[in-house]
Amino acid sequence: MAILLGDVYVDACEVYGRMPTDALMESWSSVLAGYSAQEVKQAFLAWQANDEINLFTGRTYGSMMPAPSELKALVVRARREAQAKLRSDFKYCGDCVNGLLVVLQPGLDGRQERAFSICHCVSHLSQQERAAGSGRSAGV
């Protein structure tokens, strides 16, 4: 069963002893539009685990109900970290030179000319990065 953003919001209200309201749910929906409920749930769990002290309140951040903008920032950071991990783990396939394939094609004068095309391994990495950046999983 897929989780919904409303479920994450209601769970957050229960954890922090708040009464869910339509206005706050609308705020969550507006700010977190475009992000999956699963991503928001992971951000909420990360928020709860945050034991950094808020200098204004003297309490840990995780002990306070997060604003939707704070969850959005955590989702964006998680996406960036996933993309960076893909890049750092990436290895060229060995059929290319730094992601480029040298191909020969006929020139205007009829002689063969070298041209370059992007290798499939780099194209696949780009697809994975786009998927990580949108919160979807890419087939490997």
C-alpha positions in Angstrom: 0.0 0.0 0.0 1.4 3.4 -1.0 1.7 6.1 1.6 0.1 9.5 1.0 1.4 12.9 2.0 -1.7 13.3 4.2 -0.7 10.1 6.1 2.7 11.6 6.8 1.1 14.8 8.0 -1.3 13.0 10.3 1.5 10.9 11.7 3.6 14.0 12.3 0.7 15.6 14.2 0.3 12.5 16.3 4.0 12.3 17.2 4.0 15.9 18.3 0.6 16.0 19.9 -0.9 18.4 17.4 -4.4 18.4 16.1 -4.4 18.1 12.2 -6.0 21.0 10.5 -7.1 21.5 6.9 -5.1 24.7 6.7 -1.8 23.1 7.7 -2.5 20.1 5.5 -3.0 22.5 2.6 0.3 24.2 3.5 2.1 20.8 3.5 0.5 19.9 0.1 1.5 23.3 -1.4 5.1 23.3 -0.2 5.8 19.6 -0.7 4.1 19.3 -4.1 6.3 17.4 -6.5 7.9 15.3 -3.8 6.8 11.7 -3.1 5.2 10.9 0.2 8.0 8.3 0.7 10.6 11.1 0.4 8.7 13.3 2.8 8.4 10.4 5.2 12.2 9.8 5.1 12.7 13.5 5.7 10.4 13.4 8.6 12.3 10.5 10.1 15.6 12.3 9.6 14.0 15.4 11.3 13.0 13.4 14.3 16.5 12.0 14.7 18.0 15.6 14.6 19.5 16.2 18.0 21.0 19.6 17.1 20.0 22.3 19.6 17.9 25.1 18.4 19.6 28.2 19.8 16.3 30.1 20.1 14.3 27.5 22.0 17.1 25.5 23.6 15.4 22.3 22.5 16.5 19.8 19.9 15.1 20.4 16.4 13.7 16.8 16.4 11.6 17.5 19.4 9.6 20.1 17.5 7.1 19.7 14.7 8.8 20.5 11.4 7.5 23.1 9.1 6.9 21.8 5.5 9.7 24.0 4.3 12.1 22.3 6.7 11.1 18.9 5.3 11.4 20.2 1.8 15.0 21.2 2.5 15.7 17.7 3.8 14.2 16.1 0.7 16.2 18.3 -1.6 19.4 17.5 0.3 18.7 13.8 0.2 18.2 14.0 -3.6 21.5 15.9 -4.0 23.3 13.4 -1.9 21.9 10.5 -4.0 23.0 12.2 -7.2 26.5 12.8 -5.7 26.8 9.2 -4.7 25.9 8.0 -8.2 28.7 10.3 -9.6 31.3 9.2 -7.1 30.5 5.5 -7.6 30.5 5.8 -11.4 33.0 3.9 -13.5 33.3 4.2 -17.3 32.5 1.1 -19.2 35.9 0.7 -20.8 34.6 1.0 -24.4 34.9 4.8 -24.3 37.4 7.5 -23.4 36.0 9.5 -20.5 32.5 8.9 -21.8 33.1 9.7 -25.4 33.1 7.2 -28.3 35.2 8.1 -31.4 33.3 7.2 -34.6 34.3 7.6 -38.2 31.8 9.2 -40.6 32.1 10.4 -44.2 33.2 14.0 -44.5 32.0 16.6 -47.0 35.0 15.7 -49.2 34.3 11.9 -49.0 37.1 11.2 -46.6 36.5 9.6 -43.2 36.3 12.1 -40.4 36.4 11.5 -36.7 33.4 12.5 -34.7 32.4 11.9 -31.1 29.3 10.6 -29.5 28.4 10.2 -25.9 28.8 6.6 -24.6 25.9 4.6 -23.3 27.5 4.4 -19.9 27.3 8.2 -19.5 23.7 8.3 -20.9 22.8 5.6 -18.3 24.4 7.7 -15.5 22.4 10.7 -16.6 19.2 8.8 -16.5 20.0 7.5 -13.0 20.9 11.1 -11.9 17.6 12.4 -13.2 15.7 9.7 -11.4 17.6 10.4 -8.2 16.9 14.0 -8.6 13.2 13.4 -9.0 12.9 10.9 -6.2 12.2 7.9 -8.4 14.3 4.9 -8.6 16.1 4.1 -11.9 16.5 0.6 -13.1 20.2 -0.4 -13.1 
